[in-house]
């Protein structure tokens, strides 16, 4: 088998994963797209290892070893990533990446006008100002 077949398949998988990372808004779908990209890299590592082992008499199979290392790192990454996404989903009620930008300290959720103050000219400071602002 030629090297071009797995290389083209790997490029298609990587481009599909890249599109998923750039276009998706759901955090779980972004993690799945990252996994797709890592699997494309693994396919390339194994394909080039097989291709280079035919040329050399002594083979070390370093591409396959790197692929196993990448699989182990990807498993740890997806475990931690899913734990973070589930914790954020429990606290916020959504896993939409665009809505999670206000999780940094000091930011308030967007108001109807799109500004960070909730539509008011300035954020109220005391309880009486808050009560007057809602009245």
N, C-alpha and C positions, 0 to 999 in steps of 0.2 A: 504494500500500500504506500502511496506517495505521501510526503509530508504536507502537501497542499490541502488534502481533505480535512485532517484534524485542525490545521491552522485556520482554514476558512470557517469551520464550525466553531472554533474557539473565538474567532473575531466576531461572529454573529452573536454568540452567547454574551460576550463582553459588551457589545453595543446594546443588546437588549437590556442587560443589567444597568448600563450607564443611563439609558433612557428611563428606566424605572426609578433610579436614584434622583434624576433631575426633574421628572414630571410628576411623581407621586407625592401626595400630601400625607398619607397615612404612614406612621412610623414603622409598622410591621411590614408593610409592602416595601419600604425602603430597605429594611434589614434583609428581606428576601432577595432584593435586587443586588445587594452587596454580596450575598452568598452566591448568586448566579455569576457575578464577576469573579469571585474567588475560584469557583469551579471551572471557569474558562481558563484561568491561569493554571490550574492543576492539569487540565487537558493539554495545554501547551507544554508544561514541564514534562509530562510523561511522553508526549509525542516526540519531543526533541531528544529525550533520553533514549528512546528506542531507535531513533534515526541516527544518533551519534554512536550508539553501541554497535551498530552494524559496521561502522568504519573503524572502530578501535578493537583491538584484540582483547585487551584487558578492560573490562567494564566495571565501573564503580556504582552505577545506577544512582548517581547523585540526584537526577531529576525526580526519580520515584521517592527518594528519601525527602527531598524538599516538598514534594506533593503531600506526603504523610504529615510533615511538619505543618504545612499550610492547613490541612484538614483539622489537625489538633487545635491550632490557633483559631480557626473559624468556629469550631465547636465552643470554645471558651468565649469567643466574641458574641456568638448568638445567645449563649446562656445569660451573659451579663446584660446584653442589649435587651433581651426580652424581659428580664427582671426590672430594668429601668423603665421600659415602656409600660409594664403592668403597674408599677408603682405610680407613675405619672397618670395613668388612666384611672386608677383608684382615687387619686387626689383631685384631678381636674375633670374627669368624666369624658375625656376625649383623647384620642391619640393623633389628632390633626397637628401636623408640624407647624402650620401657620399660626394656630391659636396658642402654641406653647412658647412663643417668644416673650410673653409677659411674665414668665416664671422667674426672671431675674429680679433681684431685690430692688425696690424703689420704683418699679413699674406697676401701674394699675391697668386693669382691663380697658380695652378701647371702648369709648362711648359711641353714641350714634353718629357723631361727626367725624370719628376716626382719630381724634386727639386723645392723648393719654389722661386728660383730666376728667373724662367722663362727660364732656359737653359743657362744663362750667368754665368760667374765665380763670379761676384759680381754685385749687383744692381747699376745702374748708379745714380749719385747724382744730377747732374745739367742738365739743358736743353740741353747743348752742348754735354754732355756725352750720354744723351738719343738719340740725333740725330745721334751721331756717332755709337751707339750700333745698331740702326735700319738700318743704311746704309750698 
